[in-house]
Amino acid sequence: MNLLNQRFEPVLLSTTYQELQKMAEKGSPKLRRQATIALKLAEKCLVVDVEKSEEETNDDVIVRVAAQWRCPAATNDRKLKQRLRDISIPVIYLRQKSRLVLEGSI
């Protein structure tokens, strides 16, 4: 709330949720642990169904939906952050394992 200075409802795309579930089941032990924690956080989000075409990656879906909705996206993935910045989408990311930072303006 303090980060955006307004009320908001966090959403999680269904494609991202499915990807987290796969990681929690089939990843390395470290990745499974991280995905399980992310799924616990996902319980606080509204899961929104989105369609993903065969040639789209999960990152492509995030970029497409953020651009359509003109809303900030949260990620720590370096390449995804750059793609979002390139199309002027604000990015929220975790800094120093404890602080959320907003880059860009809403």
N, CA, C and O atoms as a GROMACS GRO file, in nm:
protein
  424
    1MET      N    1   0.083  -0.119   0.000
    1MET     CA    2   0.000   0.000   0.000
    1MET      C    3   0.088   0.125   0.000
    1MET      O    4   0.061   0.219  -0.075
    2ASN      N    5   0.192   0.128   0.084
    2ASN     CA    6   0.280   0.245   0.088
    2ASN      C    7   0.358   0.261  -0.041
    2ASN      O    8   0.393   0.372  -0.081
    3LEU      N    9   0.386   0.151  -0.106
    3LEU     CA   10   0.464   0.155  -0.229
    3LEU      C   11   0.388   0.223  -0.342
    3LEU      O   12   0.446   0.302  -0.417
    4LEU      N   13   0.260   0.194  -0.354
    4LEU     CA   14   0.180   0.248  -0.464
    4LEU      C   15   0.098   0.370  -0.426
    4LEU      O   16   0.042   0.437  -0.513
    5ASN      N   17   0.089   0.400  -0.296
    5ASN     CA   18   0.010   0.513  -0.246
    5ASN      C   19  -0.136   0.505  -0.288
    5ASN      O   20  -0.200   0.608  -0.309
    6GLN      N   21  -0.188   0.385  -0.301
    6GLN     CA   22  -0.328   0.366  -0.332
    6GLN      C   23  -0.366   0.221  -0.302
    6GLN      O   24  -0.280   0.134  -0.289
    7ARG      N   25  -0.495   0.197  -0.290
    7ARG     CA   26  -0.541   0.060  -0.266
    7ARG      C   27  -0.522  -0.020  -0.395
    7ARG      O   28  -0.533   0.032  -0.505
    8PHE      N   29  -0.493  -0.148  -0.377
    8PHE     CA   30  -0.479  -0.235  -0.493
    8PHE      C   31  -0.511  -0.378  -0.452
    8PHE      O   32  -0.509  -0.413  -0.334
    9GLU      N   33  -0.540  -0.459  -0.550
    9GLU     CA   34  -0.560  -0.602  -0.527
    9GLU      C   35  -0.455  -0.677  -0.607
    9GLU      O   36  -0.452  -0.667  -0.729
   10PRO      N   37  -0.368  -0.752  -0.539
   10PRO     CA   38  -0.266  -0.826  -0.613
   10PRO      C   39  -0.330  -0.939  -0.693
   10PRO      O   40  -0.416  -1.011  -0.643
   11VAL      N   41  -0.287  -0.953  -0.817
   11VAL     CA   42  -0.337  -1.061  -0.902
   11VAL      C   43  -0.220  -1.148  -0.946
   11VAL      O   44  -0.106  -1.103  -0.955
   12LEU      N   45  -0.252  -1.271  -0.974
   12LEU     CA   46  -0.154  -1.367  -1.024
   12LEU      C   47  -0.214  -1.429  -1.148
   12LEU      O   48  -0.328  -1.478  -1.144
   13LEU      N   49  -0.140  -1.429  -1.256
   13LEU     CA   50  -0.191  -1.488  -1.380
   13LEU      C   51  -0.194  -1.640  -1.367
   13LEU      O   52  -0.106  -1.699  -1.305
   14SER      N   53  -0.295  -1.701  -1.424
   14SER     CA   54  -0.311  -1.846  -1.414
   14SER      C   55  -0.190  -1.920  -1.471
   14SER      O   56  -0.153  -2.026  -1.421
   15THR      N   57  -0.129  -1.865  -1.575
   15THR     CA   58  -0.011  -1.930  -1.634
   15THR      C   59   0.106  -1.929  -1.536
   15THR      O   60   0.182  -2.026  -1.529
   16THR      N   61   0.121  -1.822  -1.462
   16THR     CA   62   0.228  -1.813  -1.363
   16THR      C   63   0.200  -1.908  -1.247
   16THR      O   64   0.291  -1.972  -1.195
   17TYR      N   65   0.075  -1.916  -1.207
   17TYR     CA   66   0.036  -2.008  -1.099
   17TYR      C   67   0.068  -2.153  -1.138
   17TYR      O   68   0.121  -2.229  -1.058
   18GLN      N   69   0.035  -2.189  -1.261
   18GLN     CA   70   0.063  -2.324  -1.310
   18GLN      C   71   0.213  -2.352  -1.314
   18GLN      O   72   0.258  -2.461  -1.280
   19GLU      N   73   0.291  -2.251  -1.355
   19GLU     CA   74   0.436  -2.266  -1.359
   19GLU      C   75   0.492  -2.288  -1.218
   19GLU      O   76   0.580  -2.372  -1.199
   20LEU      N   77   0.441  -2.215  -1.121
   20LEU     CA   78   0.485  -2.233  -0.981
   20LEU      C   79   0.450  -2.373  -0.930
   20LEU      O   80   0.530  -2.434  -0.859
   21GLN      N   81   0.332  -2.422  -0.966
   21GLN     CA   82   0.293  -2.557  -0.924
   21GLN      C   83   0.388  -2.662  -0.981
   21GLN      O   84   0.427  -2.755  -0.910
   22LYS      N   85   0.425  -2.647  -1.107
   22LYS     CA   86   0.519  -2.742  -1.169
   22LYS      C   87   0.655  -2.736  -1.100
   22LYS      O   88   0.716  -2.840  -1.075
   23MET      N   89   0.701  -2.615  -1.069
   23MET     CA   90   0.831  -2.600  -1.001
   23MET      C   91   0.828  -2.663  -0.863
   23MET      O   92   0.925  -2.724  -0.820
   24ALA      N   93   0.715  -2.648  -0.793
   24ALA     CA   94   0.703  -2.703  -0.658
   24ALA      C   95   0.703  -2.855  -0.659
   24ALA      O   96   0.738  -2.919  -0.559
   25GLU      N   97   0.664  -2.914  -0.771
   25GLU     CA   98   0.659  -3.060  -0.781
   25GLU      C   99   0.786  -3.120  -0.838
   25GLU      O  100   0.830  -3.226  -0.793
   26LYS      N  101   0.846  -3.054  -0.938
   26LYS     CA  102   0.951  -3.119  -1.015
   26LYS      C  103   1.086  -3.048  -1.017
   26LYS      O  104   1.176  -3.093  -1.087
   27GLY      N  105   1.103  -2.942  -0.944
   27GLY     CA  106   1.228  -2.869  -0.948
   27GLY      C  107   1.332  -2.929  -0.854
   27GLY      O  108   1.309  -3.030  -0.788
   28SER      N  109   1.446  -2.863  -0.851
   28SER     CA  110   1.550  -2.902  -0.755
   28SER      C  111   1.498  -2.874  -0.614
   28SER      O  112   1.401  -2.800  -0.599
   29PRO      N  113   1.560  -2.930  -0.511
   29PRO     CA  114   1.510  -2.904  -0.375
   29PRO      C  115   1.500  -2.755  -0.342
   29PRO      O  116   1.402  -2.712  -0.281
   30LYS      N  117   1.599  -2.677  -0.381
   30LYS     CA  118   1.596  -2.533  -0.354
   30LYS      C  119   1.481  -2.467  -0.429
   30LYS      O  120   1.408  -2.385  -0.372
   31LEU      N  121   1.464  -2.502  -0.556
   31LEU     CA  122   1.358  -2.444  -0.638
   31LEU      C  123   1.220  -2.486  -0.586
   31LEU      O  124   1.127  -2.405  -0.586
   32ARG      N  125   1.206  -2.611  -0.543
   32ARG     CA  126   1.078  -2.656  -0.486
   32ARG      C  127   1.043  -2.577  -0.362
   32ARG      O  128   0.928  -2.539  -0.343
   33ARG      N  129   1.142  -2.552  -0.277
   33ARG     CA  130   1.118  -2.474  -0.154
   33ARG      C  131   1.075  -2.332  -0.190
   33ARG      O  132   0.980  -2.280  -0.131
   34GLN      N  133   1.144  -2.268  -0.284
   34GLN     CA  134   1.111  -2.132  -0.324
   34GLN      C  135   0.971  -2.126  -0.387
   34GLN      O  136   0.894  -2.033  -0.360
   35ALA      N  137   0.938  -2.224  -0.470
   35ALA     CA  138   0.807  -2.226  -0.535
   35ALA      C  139   0.697  -2.248  -0.433
   35ALA      O  140   0.589  -2.190  -0.446
   36THR      N  141   0.722  -2.330  -0.333
   36THR     CA  142   0.623  -2.354  -0.228
   36THR      C  143   0.595  -2.226  -0.150
   36THR      O  144   0.480  -2.196  -0.119
   37ILE      N  145   0.699  -2.150  -0.120
   37ILE     CA  146   0.682  -2.021  -0.052
   37ILE      C  147   0.602  -1.925  -0.141
   37ILE      O  148   0.513  -1.855  -0.093
   38ALA      N  149   0.635  -1.923  -0.269
   38ALA     CA  150   0.563  -1.836  -0.363
   38ALA      C  151   0.416  -1.875  -0.372
   38ALA      O  152   0.329  -1.788  -0.382
   39LEU      N  153   0.386  -2.005  -0.366
   39LEU     CA  154   0.247  -2.050  -0.370
   39LEU      C  155   0.171  -2.009  -0.244
   39LEU      O  156   0.052  -1.981  -0.249
   40LYS      N  157   0.241  -2.004  -0.131
   40LYS     CA  158   0.176  -1.956  -0.008
   40LYS      C  159   0.140  -1.808  -0.023
   40LYS      O  160   0.033  -1.765   0.020
   41LEU      N  161   0.231  -1.730  -0.083
   41LEU     CA  162   0.201  -1.588  -0.109
   41LEU      C  163   0.087  -1.574  -0.209
   41LEU      O  164   0.008  -1.481  -0.201
   42ALA      N  165   0.080  -1.667  -0.304
   42ALA     CA  166  -0.023  -1.663  -0.407
   42ALA      C  167  -0.163  -1.677  -0.349
   42ALA      O  168  -0.260  -1.634  -0.411
   43GLU      N  169  -0.174  -1.736  -0.231
   43GLU     CA  170  -0.304  -1.751  -0.168
   43GLU      C  171  -0.367  -1.615  -0.137
   43GLU      O  172  -0.489  -1.604  -0.122
   44LYS      N  173  -0.285  -1.511  -0.127
   44LYS     CA  174  -0.334  -1.376  -0.098
   44LYS      C  175  -0.372  -1.300  -0.225
   44LYS      O  176  -0.420  -1.187  -0.219
   45CYS      N  177  -0.351  -1.364  -0.341
   45CYS     CA  178  -0.376  -1.298  -0.469
   45CYS      C  179  -0.501  -1.352  -0.535
   45CYS      O  180  -0.544  -1.464  -0.509
   46LEU      N  181  -0.558  -1.270  -0.620
   46LEU     CA  182  -0.667  -1.311  -0.706
   46LEU      C  183  -0.604  -1.377  -0.828
   46LEU      O  184  -0.525  -1.313  -0.898
   47VAL      N  185  -0.637  -1.502  -0.855
   47VAL     CA  186  -0.582  -1.571  -0.972
   47VAL      C  187  -0.673  -1.540  -1.091
   47VAL      O  188  -0.793  -1.567  -1.088
   48VAL      N  189  -0.613  -1.483  -1.196
   48VAL     CA  190  -0.688  -1.441  -1.315
   48VAL      C  191  -0.656  -1.536  -1.429
   48VAL      O  192  -0.539  -1.557  -1.463
   49ASP      N  193  -0.760  -1.593  -1.489
   49ASP     CA  194  -0.740  -1.683  -1.602
   49ASP      C  195  -0.699  -1.603  -1.725
   49ASP      O  196  -0.764  -1.506  -1.762
   50VAL      N  197  -0.589  -1.646  -1.787
   50VAL     CA  198  -0.544  -1.586  -1.912
   50VAL      C  199  -0.511  -1.700  -2.008
   50VAL      O  200  -0.475  -1.810  -1.968
   51GLU      N  201  -0.523  -1.670  -2.135
   51GLU     CA  202  -0.491  -1.767  -2.239
   51GLU      C  203  -0.345  -1.752  -2.279
   51GLU      O  204  -0.290  -1.641  -2.282
   52LYS      N  205  -0.284  -1.865  -2.310
   52LYS     CA  206  -0.145  -1.866  -2.354
   52LYS      C  207  -0.139  -1.944  -2.485
   52LYS      O  208  -0.177  -2.061  -2.490
   53SER      N  209  -0.090  -1.880  -2.590
   53SER     CA  210  -0.079  -1.950  -2.717
   53SER      C  211   0.043  -2.042  -2.715
   53SER      O  212   0.129  -2.031  -2.627
   54GLU      N  213   0.050  -2.131  -2.811
   54GLU     CA  214   0.158  -2.229  -2.818
   54GLU      C  215   0.296  -2.164  -2.824
   54GLU      O  216   0.391  -2.212  -2.762
   55GLU      N  217   0.307  -2.056  -2.901
   55GLU     CA  218   0.439  -1.994  -2.920
   55GLU      C  219   0.476  -1.893  -2.812
   55GLU      O  220   0.588  -1.842  -2.812
   56GLU      N  221   0.386  -1.864  -2.721
   56GLU     CA  222   0.413  -1.769  -2.613
   56GLU      C  223   0.481  -1.836  -2.494
   56GLU      O  224   0.450  -1.950  -2.459
   57THR      N  225   0.575  -1.764  -2.433
   57THR     CA  226   0.633  -1.808  -2.307
   57THR      C  227   0.553  -1.745  -2.193
   57THR      O  228   0.469  -1.657  -2.217
   58ASN      N  229   0.579  -1.788  -2.071
   58ASN     CA  230   0.511  -1.727  -1.957
   58ASN      C  231   0.546  -1.579  -1.945
   58ASN      O  232   0.461  -1.497  -1.910
   59ASP      N  233   0.671  -1.544  -1.974
   59ASP     CA  234   0.711  -1.403  -1.971
   59ASP      C  235   0.636  -1.322  -2.076
   59ASP      O  236   0.598  -1.208  -2.051
   60ASP      N  237   0.614  -1.380  -2.195
   60ASP     CA  238   0.538  -1.311  -2.300
   60ASP      C  239   0.396  -1.279  -2.251
   60ASP      O  240   0.343  -1.172  -2.279
   61VAL      N  241   0.336  -1.373  -2.179
   61VAL     CA  242   0.200  -1.352  -2.128
   61VAL      C  243   0.200  -1.238  -2.027
   61VAL      O  244   0.110  -1.153  -2.030
   62ILE      N  245   0.298  -1.236  -1.938
   62ILE     CA  246   0.307  -1.128  -1.838
   62ILE      C  247   0.321  -0.993  -1.906
   62ILE      O  248   0.253  -0.897  -1.870
   63VAL      N  249   0.409  -0.984  -2.005
   63VAL     CA  250   0.430  -0.857  -2.077
   63VAL      C  251   0.302  -0.816  -2.149
   63VAL      O  252   0.263  -0.699  -2.145
   64ARG      N  253   0.238  -0.910  -2.215
   64ARG     CA  254   0.115  -0.879  -2.290
   64ARG      C  255   0.005  -0.828  -2.197
   64ARG      O  256  -0.058  -0.726  -2.226
   65VAL      N  257  -0.019  -0.898  -2.088
   65VAL     CA  258  -0.127  -0.859  -1.996
   65VAL      C  259  -0.095  -0.726  -1.927
   65VAL      O  260  -0.183  -0.641  -1.913
   66ALA      N  261   0.029  -0.706  -1.884
   66ALA     CA  262   0.066  -0.580  -1.820
   66ALA      C  263   0.049  -0.463  -1.916
   66ALA      O  264   0.006  -0.355  -1.876
   67ALA      N  265   0.082  -0.484  -2.042
   67ALA     CA  266   0.067  -0.378  -2.142
   67ALA      C  267  -0.081  -0.350  -2.168
   67ALA      O  268  -0.122  -0.234  -2.181
   68GLN      N  269  -0.163  -0.456  -2.177
   68GLN     CA  270  -0.307  -0.437  -2.201
   68GLN      C  271  -0.373  -0.366  -2.084
   68GLN      O  272  -0.453  -0.274  -2.103
   69TRP      N  273  -0.340  -0.408  -1.964
   69TRP     CA  274  -0.403  -0.352  -1.844
   69TRP      C  275  -0.338  -0.222  -1.798
   69TRP      O  276  -0.393  -0.152  -1.714
   70ARG      N  277  -0.220  -0.191  -1.853
   70ARG     CA  278  -0.143  -0.072  -1.811
   70ARG      C  279  -0.125  -0.072  -1.659
   70ARG      O  280  -0.155   0.027  -1.592
   71CYS      N  281  -0.077  -0.184  -1.608
   71CYS     CA  282  -0.058  -0.197  -1.464
   71CYS      C  283   0.086  -0.240  -1.435
   71CYS      O  284   0.151  -0.297  -1.522
   72PRO      N  285   0.135  -0.213  -1.315
   72PRO     CA  286   0.270  -0.256  -1.280
   72PRO      C  287   0.278  -0.408  -1.270
   72PRO      O  288   0.178  -0.475  -1.243
   73ALA      N  289   0.396  -0.460  -1.292
   73ALA     CA  290   0.420  -0.604  -1.280
   73ALA      C  291   0.530  -0.624  -1.176
   73ALA      O  292   0.624  -0.546  -1.167
   74ALA      N  293   0.517  -0.731  -1.099
   74ALA     CA  294   0.616  -0.760  -0.996
   74ALA      C  295   0.701  -0.879  -1.041
   74ALA      O  296   0.648  -0.985  -1.073
   75THR      N  297   0.832  -0.861  -1.043
   75THR     CA  298   0.924  -0.968  -1.081
   75THR      C  299   1.064  -0.934  -1.036
   75THR      O  300   1.100  -0.817  -1.021
   76ASN      N  301   1.144  -1.037  -1.014
   76ASN     CA  302   1.287  -1.018  -0.989
   76ASN      C  303   1.369  -1.070  -1.106
   76ASN      O  304   1.492  -1.064  -1.102
   77ASP      N  305   1.303  -1.120  -1.209
   77ASP     CA  306   1.372  -1.172  -1.327
   77ASP      C  307   1.431  -1.056  -1.406
   77ASP      O  308   1.359  -0.967  -1.452
   78ARG      N  309   1.561  -1.057  -1.423
   78ARG     CA  310   1.632  -0.946  -1.486
   78ARG      C  311   1.585  -0.920  -1.630
   78ARG      O  312   1.561  -0.805  -1.667
   79LYS      N  313   1.572  -1.025  -1.709
   79LYS     CA  314   1.531  -1.008  -1.849
   79LYS      C  315   1.388  -0.959  -1.859
   79LYS      O  316   1.356  -0.874  -1.943
   80LEU      N  317   1.300  -1.011  -1.774
   80LEU     CA  318   1.161  -0.968  -1.776
   80LEU      C  319   1.149  -0.822  -1.732
   80LEU      O  320   1.072  -0.746  -1.790
   81LYS      N  321   1.226  -0.783  -1.630
   81LYS     CA  322   1.224  -0.642  -1.587
   81LYS      C  323   1.263  -0.551  -1.703
   81LYS      O  324   1.201  -0.447  -1.724
   82GLN      N  325   1.366  -0.589  -1.778
   82GLN     CA  326   1.411  -0.506  -1.890
   82GLN      C  327   1.304  -0.497  -1.999
   82GLN      O  328   1.280  -0.390  -2.054
   83ARG      N  329   1.240  -0.609  -2.030
   83ARG     CA  330   1.134  -0.608  -2.131
   83ARG      C  331   1.020  -0.516  -2.089
   83ARG      O  332   0.967  -0.442  -2.172
   84LEU      N  333   0.984  -0.520  -1.961
   84LEU     CA  334   0.876  -0.435  -1.912
   84LEU      C  335   0.918  -0.288  -1.915
   84LEU      O  336   0.839  -0.201  -1.952
   85ARG      N  337   1.040  -0.260  -1.876
   85ARG     CA  338   1.090  -0.121  -1.879
   85ARG      C  339   1.090  -0.067  -2.022
   85ARG      O  340   1.057   0.050  -2.044
   86ASP      N  341   1.126  -0.153  -2.118
   86ASP     CA  342   1.132  -0.110  -2.258
   86ASP      C  343   0.998  -0.062  -2.312
   86ASP      O  344   0.994   0.020  -2.404
   87ILE      N  345   0.888  -0.113  -2.255
   87ILE     CA  346   0.756  -0.068  -2.300
   87ILE      C  347   0.688   0.021  -2.194
   87ILE      O  348   0.566   0.038  -2.196
   88SER      N  349   0.768   0.076  -2.104
   88SER     CA  350   0.724   0.173  -2.003
   88SER      C  351   0.620   0.118  -1.906
   88SER      O  352   0.528   0.190  -1.866
   89ILE      N  353   0.635  -0.008  -1.866
   89ILE     CA  354   0.550  -0.068  -1.764
   89ILE      C  355   0.625  -0.059  -1.631
   89ILE      O  356   0.739  -0.105  -1.623
   90PRO      N  357   0.565   0.000  -1.527
   90PRO     CA  358   0.632   0.005  -1.396
   90PRO      C  359   0.659  -0.137  -1.343
   90PRO      O  360   0.578  -0.228  -1.362
   91VAL      N  361   0.772  -0.152  -1.278
   91VAL     CA  362   0.814  -0.283  -1.227
   91VAL      C  363   0.834  -0.275  -1.076
   91VAL      O  364   0.899  -0.183  -1.026
   92ILE      N  365   0.778  -0.372  -1.005
   92ILE     CA  366   0.798  -0.385  -0.861
   92ILE      C  367   0.891  -0.503  -0.841
   92ILE      O  368   0.868  -0.611  -0.896
   93TYR      N  369   0.995  -0.485  -0.762
   93TYR     CA  370   1.087  -0.595  -0.737
   93TYR      C  371   1.139  -0.590  -0.595
   93TYR      O  372   1.130  -0.489  -0.526
   94LEU      N  373   1.193  -0.703  -0.552
   94LEU     CA  374   1.244  -0.719  -0.416
   94LEU      C  375   1.391  -0.679  -0.412
   94LEU      O  376   1.471  -0.725  -0.493
   95ARG      N  377   1.425  -0.592  -0.319
   95ARG     CA  378   1.563  -0.549  -0.302
   95ARG      C  379   1.608  -0.587  -0.161
   95ARG      O  380   1.535  -0.568  -0.065
   96GLN      N  381   1.727  -0.640  -0.150
   96GLN     CA  382   1.790  -0.678  -0.023
   96GLN      C  383   1.703  -0.775   0.057
   96GLN      O  384   1.702  -0.771   0.180
   97LYS      N  385   1.631  -0.861  -0.012
   97LYS     CA  386   1.550  -0.968   0.047
   97LYS      C  387   1.441  -0.922   0.143
   97LYS      O  388   1.378  -1.005   0.208
   98SER      N  389   1.417  -0.792   0.153
   98SER     CA  390   1.317  -0.749   0.250
   98SER      C  391   1.238  -0.624   0.209
   98SER      O  392   1.143  -0.587   0.277
   99ARG      N  393   1.277  -0.559   0.100
   99ARG     CA  394   1.214  -0.432   0.065
   99ARG      C  395   1.162  -0.436  -0.078
   99ARG      O  396   1.235  -0.476  -0.169
  100LEU      N  397   1.039  -0.395  -0.098
  100LEU     CA  398   0.986  -0.383  -0.232
  100LEU      C  399   1.016  -0.244  -0.287
  100LEU      O  400   1.005  -0.144  -0.216
  101VAL      N  401   1.054  -0.240  -0.414
  101VAL     CA  402   1.090  -0.114  -0.479
  101VAL      C  403   1.005  -0.102  -0.607
  101VAL      O  404   0.987  -0.200  -0.679
  102LEU      N  405   0.955   0.018  -0.634
  102LEU     CA  406   0.882   0.045  -0.757
  102LEU      C  407   0.972   0.124  -0.849
  102LEU      O  408   1.025   0.229  -0.812
  103GLU      N  409   0.990   0.074  -0.968
  103GLU     CA  410   1.068   0.145  -1.069
  103GLU      C  411   0.974   0.185  -1.181
  103GLU      O  412   0.911   0.100  -1.243
  104GLY      N  413   0.966   0.314  -1.208
  104GLY     CA  414   0.871   0.367  -1.305
  104GLY      C  415   0.759   0.438  -1.232
  104GLY      O  416   0.751   0.433  -1.109
  105SER      N  417   0.673   0.502  -1.308
  105SER     CA  418   0.564   0.575  -1.244
  105SER      C  419   0.430   0.520  -1.291
  105SER      O  420   0.415   0.470  -1.403
  106ILE      N  421   0.334   0.532  -1.202
  106ILE     CA  422   0.200   0.479  -1.231
  106ILE      C  423   0.111   0.593  -1.278
  106ILE      O  424  -0.006   0.571  -1.308
   0.00000   0.00000   0.00000
